[in-house]
Amino acid sequence: MDANLSKLVDDRLMSAPGFSIEQLMELAGYGVASAVLEYWEKFQNLAENDKNVLIFCGPGNNGGDGLVAARHLRHFGLLPTVVYPKRSKSVLFTNLTEQLVDLDIEILDHAPNSAEYSNFGLAIDALFGFSFQGPSREPYTSIISTLASSRIPVFSVDIPSGWDVNEGDIHDTKFVPDAVISLTAPKLCMKDYAGVHYVGGRFVPPKLAAELGLVLPDYGTNSKQLMLLSEGSTKKSDGEGMSNVTQKPVSVVYVTASSAEEARRLANALVQQKLVACVNIIPGVESIYEWQGKLESSQEVMLMIKTRRSLVPAVAAMVKQLHSYDLPEVLALDATGGSEAYLDWVRANTVTKPMAIVSDTCSLSAMPPQSQKVSVCEKSAVKVAPVTGEVVATQSAHQVAQESLVYDTVVGTAETGSV
């Protein structure tokens, strides 16, 4: 739909005795929240601590959709924080913000700084919709610029903020979100969009759709309020085959080891269990640091590890269990660019949800191969929560057997049975 048709649809929906603005906003916001939840679960494979969602709300109805979405997302189990720089004083918007306060949802007057973005797993852009006529002004120009370079996934409501509804990014914001939900129907500016694309708004009367020539999705016989139009491909790119943001983020993890032998043992264990796709071993690293009040200098070996971001906690847990150091270095950085083909290879060669880590308490060098199961002997099992990788319990192998689970040595998928 172009700008004129988008406005006409809204006007006709609200014509007496049509929908009220409150009804339309509630339906749209619920659709946004539903799409965000599906995207969070299906495409991002985010860890439990990535439930923090940052929602940017503008001064108009698009911002209202974001406020409604925040309420529903809180009920869905996510943890939204709202950035609402210019609050509307109307009764409708005052009520929407009070509803968020009642749910203990924090509402900020200004955007967090770039360093604080790492506290969130997802950002929602609900600044401007189809009626926007740019270019944007502050504080929104700075927010859109930050979203354009965001290292966390960004989900836009209706259209990417700062875009012209007919012609797209004519103001050169360079903002291309990872996902969008088009409300009612996709707008003209979305025709070449290559990201994850939903459509929502299952409330247009069929007669009105036919009269206006709208081609709406066939939602079928179900309760869903949205439809996935495209699972997307490369979203933000610096050039052919280079992607800045991926649907399932990849991280580079740095670990130092005391020797090449220890580095190889760690690397073999991580790769064999598909916690990581590749480990580069870099010898001759000199580390200078303070330890227990003394300035130290050591010759170490660096491991540069490539894995899914969601697997970083499990990687850290395994390194901690198998490393000779009391405090091993585990430092993860998000990959914000690279060959999309290589990033896909990393994803394809790693597991999605680690279930357990089992460590040999006798000797690192005595680790059995991946296919060997744990027997009741001098081994301990470190249970790792699915998705999060958080160590939730340490048990003896005998206790693991009593739970009727068989674990692959080190890490793997639990199988029903007995040890």
Secondary structure, DSSP 4 states (H G I P E B T S, - for coil): --HHHHHHHHHHHTSTTS--HHHHHHHHHHHHHHHHHHHIIIII---GGG-EEEEEE-SSHHHHHHHHHHHHHHHHT-EEEEE-SS---SHHHHHHHHHHHHTT--EESSPPPGGGGGG-SEEEEES--TT--SS--TTHHHHHHHHHT-SS-EEEESS-TT-BTTTBSTT------SEEEEESS--GGGTT--SEEEEE-TT--HHHHHHHT-------SSS--EEEEE-----SEEETTEESS-SS-EEEEEEEESSHHHHHHHHHHHHHTTS-SEEEEEEEEEEEEEETTEEEEEEEEEEEEEEEGGGHHHHHHHHHHH-SSSS---EEEE--S-BHHHHHHHHHTS-SS--EEEEESS-GGGPPPTTPBPPSSSEEEEEE-TTT--EEEEEEHHHHHHTTEE-BSEEE--EES--
